[in-house]
Amino acid sequence: MAQSSNRILEEFSRLFTDAAGAATGARREVEAIMRAQADKFLKDMDVVTREEFEAVREMAIEARNENERLAERIDELEARLVKQTSRPD
C-alpha cells in the first residue's frame, strides 16, 4: 500500500510540475502577445519615443536661450541707436 501511495504522490507531483511549466509558458506567451499589441497600438497612435521627446526638448531649450541672447543684443543695439540719434550734431 505504501508503494502505491508513493506512486500516486509522484504522479500528482509530476502532474503539478507539468501544469506549472505549462502555466509559465502560457503566461510568457500572453505577455508577449500583449506587449506586441501595446507596441502596435502606440505605433498606430503615432506616439513619440522618450528619446525623441528629450531631443526636441533640448532643441527648444537651446532655442529659448538663443532668443533671450538675441533679445538682449537687440536691446543693446537699440539703446546705442537712441544714444547716437539723441546727440546734437
Phi and psi in degrees as GROMACS dihedral restraints (atoms count N, CA, C in turn):
[ dihedral_restraints ]
;  ai    aj    ak    al  type     phi  dphi    fc
    3     4     5     6     1   -63.4    20    10
    4     5     6     7     1   -36.8    20    10
    6     7     8     9     1   -65.2    20    10
    7     8     9    10     1   -43.8    20    10
    9    10    11    12     1   -70.3    20    10
   10    11    12    13     1   -35.7    20    10
   12    13    14    15     1   -69.9    20    10
   13    14    15    16     1   -32.3    20    10
   15    16    17    18     1   -64.4    20    10
   16    17    18    19     1   -41.1    20    10
   18    19    20    21     1   -63.6    20    10
   19    20    21    22     1   -42.1    20    10
   21    22    23    24     1   -63.3    20    10
   22    23    24    25     1   -44.2    20    10
   24    25    26    27     1   -63.7    20    10
   25    26    27    28     1   -40.1    20    10
   27    28    29    30     1   -63.0    20    10
   28    29    30    31     1   -41.8    20    10
   30    31    32    33     1   -64.9    20    10
   31    32    33    34     1   -43.5    20    10
   33    34    35    36     1   -61.4    20    10
   34    35    36    37     1   -42.3    20    10
   36    37    38    39     1   -61.3    20    10
   37    38    39    40     1   -46.7    20    10
   39    40    41    42     1   -62.0    20    10
   40    41    42    43     1   -42.9    20    10
   42    43    44    45     1   -62.0    20    10
   43    44    45    46     1   -46.8    20    10
   45    46    47    48     1   -65.6    20    10
   46    47    48    49     1   -37.0    20    10
   48    49    50    51     1   -64.2    20    10
   49    50    51    52     1   -44.6    20    10
   51    52    53    54     1   -63.8    20    10
   52    53    54    55     1   -41.1    20    10
   54    55    56    57     1   -64.2    20    10
   55    56    57    58     1   -40.8    20    10
   57    58    59    60     1   -64.5    20    10
   58    59    60    61     1   -40.9    20    10
   60    61    62    63     1   -63.8    20    10
   61    62    63    64     1   -42.6    20    10
   63    64    65    66     1   -64.7    20    10
   64    65    66    67     1   -40.4    20    10
   66    67    68    69     1   -64.5    20    10
   67    68    69    70     1   -40.6    20    10
   69    70    71    72     1   -63.8    20    10
   70    71    72    73     1   -43.7    20    10
   72    73    74    75     1   -63.0    20    10
   73    74    75    76     1   -42.2    20    10
   75    76    77    78     1   -64.4    20    10
   76    77    78    79     1   -40.8    20    10
   78    79    80    81     1   -61.3    20    10
   79    80    81    82     1   -44.9    20    10
   81    82    83    84     1   -62.3    20    10
   82    83    84    85     1   -41.2    20    10
   84    85    86    87     1   -65.3    20    10
   85    86    87    88     1   -43.2    20    10
   87    88    89    90     1   -63.6    20    10
   88    89    90    91     1   -42.2    20    10
   90    91    92    93     1   -61.0    20    10
   91    92    93    94     1   -42.4    20    10
   93    94    95    96     1   -64.7    20    10
   94    95    96    97     1   -41.7    20    10
   96    97    98    99     1   -64.9    20    10
   97    98    99   100     1   -44.2    20    10
   99   100   101   102     1   -65.2    20    10
  100   101   102   103     1   -39.3    20    10
  102   103   104   105     1   -62.9    20    10
  103   104   105   106     1   -43.2    20    10
  105   106   107   108     1   -63.5    20    10
  106   107   108   109     1   -41.4    20    10
  108   109   110   111     1   -65.5    20    10
  109   110   111   112     1   -41.1    20    10
  111   112   113   114     1   -64.0    20    10
  112   113   114   115     1   -43.1    20    10
  114   115   116   117     1   -60.3    20    10
  115   116   117   118     1   -43.6    20    10
  117   118   119   120     1   -63.6    20    10
  118   119   120   121     1   -43.7    20    10
  120   121   122   123     1   -60.1    20    10
  121   122   123   124     1   -46.7    20    10
  123   124   125   126     1   -66.2    20    10
  124   125   126   127     1   -37.3    20    10
  126   127   128   129     1   -66.2    20    10
  127   128   129   130     1   -41.2    20    10
  129   130   131   132     1   -65.0    20    10
  130   131   132   133     1   -30.1    20    10
  132   133   134   135     1   -79.8    20    10
  133   134   135   136     1    -6.7    20    10
  135   136   137   138     1    60.5    20    10
  136   137   138   139     1    46.5    20    10
  138   139   140   141     1   -83.8    20    10
  139   140   141   142     1   138.1    20    10
  141   142   143   144     1   -79.1    20    10
  142   143   144   145     1   155.1    20    10
  144   145   146   147     1   -80.3    20    10
  145   146   147   148     1   164.8    20    10
  147   148   149   150     1   -61.2    20    10
  148   149   150   151     1   -39.9    20    10
  150   151   152   153     1   -63.6    20    10
  151   152   153   154     1   -42.6    20    10
  153   154   155   156     1   -64.3    20    10
  154   155   156   157     1   -42.6    20    10
  156   157   158   159     1   -60.0    20    10
  157   158   159   160     1   -46.8    20    10
  159   160   161   162     1   -63.7    20    10
  160   161   162   163     1   -38.6    20    10
  162   163   164   165     1   -64.0    20    10
  163   164   165   166     1   -45.4    20    10
  165   166   167   168     1   -67.1    20    10
  166   167   168   169     1   -36.8    20    10
  168   169   170   171     1   -60.9    20    10
  169   170   171   172     1   -45.5    20    10
  171   172   173   174     1   -62.4    20    10
  172   173   174   175     1   -40.4    20    10
  174   175   176   177     1   -62.3    20    10
  175   176   177   178     1   -40.8    20    10
  177   178   179   180     1   -65.2    20    10
  178   179   180   181     1   -40.5    20    10
  180   181   182   183     1   -63.2    20    10
  181   182   183   184     1   -45.1    20    10
  183   184   185   186     1   -62.5    20    10
  184   185   186   187     1   -41.3    20    10
  186   187   188   189     1   -64.6    20    10
  187   188   189   190     1   -41.3    20    10
  189   190   191   192     1   -63.2    20    10
  190   191   192   193     1   -43.5    20    10
  192   193   194   195     1   -62.6    20    10
  193   194   195   196     1   -41.8    20    10
  195   196   197   198     1   -64.3    20    10
  196   197   198   199     1   -41.2    20    10
  198   199   200   201     1   -60.6    20    10
  199   200   201   202     1   -41.6    20    10
  201   202   203   204     1   -63.9    20    10
  202   203   204   205     1   -42.1    20    10
  204   205   206   207     1   -63.3    20    10
  205   206   207   208     1   -42.2    20    10
  207   208   209   210     1   -67.0    20    10
  208   209   210   211     1   -37.8    20    10
  210   211   212   213     1   -63.1    20    10
  211   212   213   214     1   -41.6    20    10
  213   214   215   216     1   -63.0    20    10
  214   215   216   217     1   -41.4    20    10
  216   217   218   219     1   -64.6    20    10
  217   218   219   220     1   -41.3    20    10
  219   220   221   222     1   -63.2    20    10
  220   221   222   223     1   -43.2    20    10
  222   223   224   225     1   -59.4    20    10
  223   224   225   226     1   -42.4    20    10
  225   226   227   228     1   -62.7    20    10
  226   227   228   229     1   -45.7    20    10
  228   229   230   231     1   -66.0    20    10
  229   230   231   232     1   -39.6    20    10
  231   232   233   234     1   -64.9    20    10
  232   233   234   235     1   -39.0    20    10
  234   235   236   237     1   -63.9    20    10
  235   236   237   238     1   -41.2    20    10
  237   238   239   240     1   -63.9    20    10
  238   239   240   241     1   -40.8    20    10
  240   241   242   243     1   -65.2    20    10
  241   242   243   244     1   -42.4    20    10
  243   244   245   246     1   -62.7    20    10
  244   245   246   247     1   -41.6    20    10
  246   247   248   249     1   -62.3    20    10
  247   248   249   250     1   -43.8    20    10
  249   250   251   252     1   -68.6    20    10
  250   251   252   253     1   -40.1    20    10
  252   253   254   255     1   -78.3    20    10
  253   254   255   256     1   -19.1    20    10
  255   256   257   258     1   -89.1    20    10
  256   257   258   259     1    -7.0    20    10
  258   259   260   261     1   -74.9    20    10
  259   260   261   262     1   136.3    20    10
  261   262   263   264     1   -72.4    20    10
  262   263   264   265     1   143.5    20    10
